[in-house]
């Protein structure tokens, strides 16, 4: 039965025609909430279960002492349209702000020094010659190799690691000082394990069609960006505002789902010790949490979900008095390559990246830890994490000032790792899920880990149910 009281039979499942349609959504992150939003607008009854006392998953916005703190992601990429489209539908378009791109400089730590990322670098590929020639980030051997790469001819390879892909085109130094730090900030992953086809699909397509990545990038027709059309966008009041808006559409129960059983053509879902009937189920959790939920429905599907590894991360926010900040300023922030890293992987100067995140007399930093190879960082106490952050800021920026306040956020097993063979595994997983009428999967385990990707999977799950 829809929320308007009208019975809606499920089209190609006639055995359910005499049942009221009710969808259970497991997981109150952005994917589950996006699904709930579309179901509610379509008048389809649903219940969203979230085990935590708040909604949003890794999206969490707090305010303290005049500072806006994003405890998880702070923005989304505007080139993927799904997040911005949802924000507009919710009437939040006036809240959208872009990054301060006139101040957009990212640094890479090399030999203990901050080196600006050359202008025009697209992930691993230089789109402009002279900024790369003049940069101290890469040596002349690598620069010459980048020039020779322009002569490559098209060739198709089987799925290989990001490390193999990058080294083949541009050499080890490019892997160490471009690919690894940039991808670590997105996936918290190891380029020697990540799949080039799944993580860098655009560049793999260039390799197949053009051969040379540099030639493809330099020859691409790119329209001039419109004023204010920043690569990174967010909401002025924080991404938590998006969660709050979506939450008004969701029928939420804060309880943990620990079992899903098949019941005829539908399902029975146990949450908080009680059972609920459902015609459809959307599992919008990270893959590790989805495994036990689908185990009784399809053990092979559960096994395949177990092949998707996850990494963990921790974030330390530190606020400083601007007048007493004695460290080096670093534009948007800096990335620390693994070969230069102690524990910190990256640091963002929040007020430089986005306007109005901190008062003018404050400097707010976000320091990132964890990822593959340093899961142990989550076991450190808050005080220990702050001490580690301050020591590394002293080493890299020369910062000795004491912070006005600090906040620590931990995200265990939150970032899916698209390892070599991920694309083939996804085909198998999707084929098995499609074979189970009424079951939908959504979240960051499948076709992208960013906010727009999760919005897309959640809304697609709802769309699949509406047209079933």
Residue pairs with C-beta under 8 A, 6 or more apart in sequence:
1 7
1 8
1 20
1 21
1 22
1 45
2 8
2 21
2 42
2 43
2 44
2 45
3 40
3 43
3 44
3 45
4 43
6 43
7 20
7 21
8 21
8 43
8 44
9 16
9 17
9 18
9 21
10 16
10 17
10 21
10 279
10 280
10 468
11 467
11 468
12 468
13 265
13 437
13 438
13 468
15 264
15 265
16 265
16 266
16 279
19 266
19 279
20 45
20 279
21 44
21 45
21 279
21 280
22 45
22 46
22 47
22 277
22 278
22 279
22 280
23 39
23 44
23 45
23 46
23 47
23 278
23 279
23 280
23 281
23 282
23 465
24 46
24 47
24 48
24 49
24 257
24 267
24 269
24 276
24 278
24 280
24 281
24 282
25 32
25 35
25 36
25 39
25 46
25 47
25 48
25 49
25 250
25 281
25 282
25 284
26 32
26 49
26 257
26 260
26 269
26 281
26 282
26 283
26 284
26 285
26 290
26 293
27 48
27 49
27 50
27 57
27 283
27 284
27 285
27 289
27 442
27 443
28 48
28 49
28 50
28 52
28 55
28 56
28 57
28 250
28 252
29 55
29 56
29 57
29 58
29 59
29 284
29 285
29 443
29 454
30 56
30 57
30 59
30 242
30 243
30 246
30 451
30 454
30 455
30 458
31 284
31 442
31 443
31 444
31 454
31 455
31 457
31 458
31 461
32 48
32 50
32 250
32 282
32 284
32 285
32 442
32 443
32 458
33 48
33 55
33 56
33 243
33 246
33 247
33 249
33 250
33 458
34 86
34 246
34 454
34 455
34 458
34 459
34 462
35 282
35 284
35 440
35 442
35 458
35 459
35 461
35 462
36 46
36 48
36 246
36 249
36 250
36 251
36 462
37 86
37 90
37 246
37 249
37 250
37 459
37 462
38 458
38 459
38 462
38 463
38 466
39 46
39 462
39 465
39 466
40 46
40 249
40 250
40 251
41 249
42 462
42 466
44 465
44 466
45 251
46 250
46 251
47 251
47 252
47 253
47 276
47 278
48 250
48 251
48 252
48 253
49 252
49 253
49 254
49 255
49 256
49 257
49 269
49 271
50 252
50 253
50 254
51 254
51 255
51 256
51 257
52 254
53 254
54 60
55 243
55 246
55 247
55 250
55 252
56 240
56 243
57 72
58 72
58 73
58 411
58 414
59 72
59 73
59 239
59 240
59 242
59 243
59 451
60 70
60 71
60 72
60 240
60 409
61 68
61 69
61 70
61 71
61 237
61 238
61 239
61 240
61 241
62 68
62 69
62 71
62 240
62 407
63 69
63 238
64 319
64 405
64 407
65 319
65 362
65 404
65 405
66 358
66 359
66 362
67 319
67 350
67 357
67 358
67 359
67 362
67 364
68 237
68 238
68 356
68 357
68 358
69 317
69 364
69 407
70 234
70 238
70 239
70 366
71 315
71 317
71 407
71 409
72 239
72 315
72 409
72 411
73 239
73 450
73 451
74 234
74 239
74 348
74 350
74 353
74 354
74 366
75 99
75 232
75 233
75 234
75 239
75 354
76 83
76 84
76 232
76 233
76 234
76 239
76 450
76 451
76 452
77 231
77 232
77 233
77 450
77 452
78 84
78 98
78 229
78 230
78 231
78 232
78 233
79 231
80 448
80 450
80 452
80 453
80 456
81 452
82 452
82 453
82 455
82 456
82 459
83 233
83 451
83 452
83 455
84 96
84 233
84 452
86 242
86 455
86 459
87 93
87 95
87 96
87 235
87 242
90 242
90 245
90 246
91 245
92 235
92 241
92 242
92 245
95 235
95 236
95 237
95 241
96 233
96 234
96 235
96 236
97 233
97 234
97 235
97 236
97 354
97 355
98 228
98 229
98 230
98 232
98 233
99 230
99 231
99 232
99 233
99 234
99 332
99 353
99 354
100 352
100 353
100 354
100 355
101 230
101 231
103 331
103 332
103 352
104 331
104 332
104 353
105 116
105 117
105 330
105 331
105 332
106 116
106 117
106 331
106 332
106 333
106 334
106 335
107 114
107 115
107 116
107 117
107 330
107 331
107 333
107 334
107 335
108 114
108 115
108 117
108 137
108 177
108 178
108 181
108 334
108 335
108 337
109 115
109 334
109 335
109 336
109 337
109 340
109 396
110 136
110 137
110 177
110 337
110 340
111 340
112 340
112 395
112 396
114 328
114 330
114 334
114 396
114 397
115 135
115 136
115 137
116 135
116 137
116 331
117 137
118 126
118 128
118 131
118 132
118 134
118 135
118 137
119 128
119 131
120 126
120 127
120 128
120 131
120 132
121 127
121 131
121 132
121 178
122 217
123 178
123 179
123 182
123 200
123 203
124 166
124 169
124 170
124 174
124 178
124 179
124 182
124 200
124 203
124 213
125 203
125 213
125 214
125 217
126 132
126 146
126 214
126 217
127 214
127 217
127 218
128 218
132 138
132 143
132 146
133 143
137 177
137 178
138 146
138 173
138 174
138 177
138 178
139 173
141 171
141 173
142 170
142 171
142 173
142 174
145 170
145 171
146 170
146 174
146 214
149 169
149 170
149 212
149 213
149 214
150 212
150 214
150 215
151 212
152 169
152 207
152 211
152 212
152 215
153 211
154 207
154 208
154 209
154 210
154 211
155 207
155 208
155 211
156 207
156 208
157 207
159 195
159 196
159 197
159 198
159 420
159 421
159 422
159 423
159 424
160 195
160 196
160 197
160 420
161 191
161 192
161 193
161 194
161 195
161 196
161 420
162 179
162 183
162 191
162 192
162 194
162 195
162 196
162 199
162 200
163 175
163 179
163 191
163 192
164 196
165 196
165 200
165 203
165 204
165 207
166 174
166 175
166 178
166 179
166 191
167 174
167 175
169 207
169 213
170 178
175 191
176 337
176 338
176 339
177 337
179 191
180 191
180 337
180 338
181 335
181 336
181 337
181 338
181 345
181 346
182 335
183 189
183 191
183 194
183 199
184 335
184 338
184 345
184 346
184 371
185 335
185 345
185 346
185 368
186 449
187 194
187 199
187 311
187 371
187 415
187 416
187 417
187 418
187 449
188 311
188 312
188 313
188 345
188 370
188 371
188 372
188 415
188 417
189 199
189 311
189 371
189 372
189 415
189 417
189 418
190 372
190 373
193 372
193 417
193 419
193 420
194 417
194 418
194 419
194 420
195 418
195 419
195 420
195 421
195 422
195 423
196 203
196 204
197 204
197 422
197 423
198 418
198 422
198 423
199 418
203 213
206 212
206 213
206 216
206 217
207 213
209 216
210 216
210 219
232 353
234 354
235 241
235 242
236 356
239 451
253 271
253 272
255 271
255 272
255 274
256 271
256 272
257 269
257 270
257 271
257 293
258 270
258 271
258 292
258 293
259 269
259 270
259 292
259 293
259 296
260 267
260 268
260 269
260 270
260 281
260 283
260 293
260 294
260 296
260 297
261 267
261 268
261 269
261 270
261 296
261 297
262 268
262 296
262 297
263 277
265 279
265 437
265 438
266 277
266 278
266 279
266 280
266 438
267 277
267 278
267 279
267 280
267 281
267 438
267 439
268 275
268 276
268 277
268 278
269 275
269 276
269 277
269 278
269 281
270 276
278 438
279 438
280 438
280 439
280 440
280 465
280 468
281 438
281 439
281 440
282 440
282 441
282 442
282 458
282 461
282 462
282 465
283 290
283 293
283 294
283 439
283 440
283 441
283 442
283 443
284 441
284 442
284 443
284 457
284 458
284 461
285 293
285 443
286 310
286 413
286 414
286 416
286 443
286 444
286 445
287 305
287 306
287 308
287 310
287 416
287 443
287 445
288 305
288 306
288 310
288 413
290 302
290 305
290 441
290 443
290 445
291 302
291 305
291 306
292 302
294 301
294 302
294 305
294 439
295 302
297 436
297 439
298 432
298 436
300 432
301 429
301 432
301 433
301 436
304 425
304 428
304 429
304 432
305 429
305 445
307 425
308 416
308 417
308 422
308 425
308 445
309 416
309 417
309 419
310 413
310 414
310 415
310 416
310 417
311 370
311 371
311 372
311 375
311 413
311 414
311 415
311 417
312 370
312 371
312 375
312 377
312 378
312 410
312 411
312 412
312 413
312 414
312 415
313 368
313 369
313 370
313 371
313 410
313 411
313 414
313 415
314 368
314 369
314 370
314 377
314 378
314 380
314 385
314 408
314 409
314 410
314 411
315 366
315 367
315 368
315 369
315 408
315 409
315 410
315 411
316 366
316 367
316 369
316 385
316 386
316 389
316 406
316 407
316 408
317 350
317 364
317 365
317 366
317 367
317 406
317 407
317 408
317 409
318 364
318 365
318 367
318 386
318 389
318 390
318 393
318 403
318 405
318 406
319 358
319 362
319 363
319 364
319 365
319 403
319 404
319 405
319 406
320 362
320 363
320 364
320 365
320 399
320 401
320 403
320 404
321 361
321 362
321 363
321 401
321 404
322 360
322 361
322 362
322 363
323 361
324 401
325 363
325 399
325 401
326 398
326 399
326 400
326 401
327 393
327 394
327 397
327 398
327 399
327 400
327 401
328 396
328 397
328 398
328 399
329 349
329 352
330 347
330 349
330 397
331 349
331 352
332 348
332 349
332 352
332 353
333 346
333 347
333 348
333 349
333 352
333 353
333 365
333 366
334 346
334 347
334 396
335 345
335 346
336 344
336 345
336 346
336 396
338 373
342 392
342 395
343 369
343 374
343 377
343 388
343 392
344 367
344 368
344 369
344 388
344 389
344 392
344 393
344 396
345 368
345 369
345 370
345 371
346 367
346 368
347 365
347 366
347 367
347 368
347 393
347 396
348 365
348 366
348 368
349 363
349 364
349 365
350 357
350 358
350 364
350 365
350 366
351 357
351 358
351 362
351 363
351 364
357 364
358 364
362 404
365 393
367 389
367 392
367 393
369 377
369 385
369 388
369 389
370 377
370 378
370 411
371 415
372 417
377 385
378 410
378 412
380 388
382 406
382 408
385 408
386 403
386 406
386 408
389 406
390 399
390 403
393 399
394 400
415 444
415 449
416 444
416 445
416 449
418 449
426 446
426 447
429 441
429 446
430 441
430 446
433 439
433 440
433 441
437 468
438 465
438 468
440 461
440 464
440 465
441 457
441 461
442 454
442 457
442 458
442 460
442 461
443 454
443 457
443 458
444 450
444 453
444 454
446 457
447 453
447 456
447 457
448 454
448 456
448 457
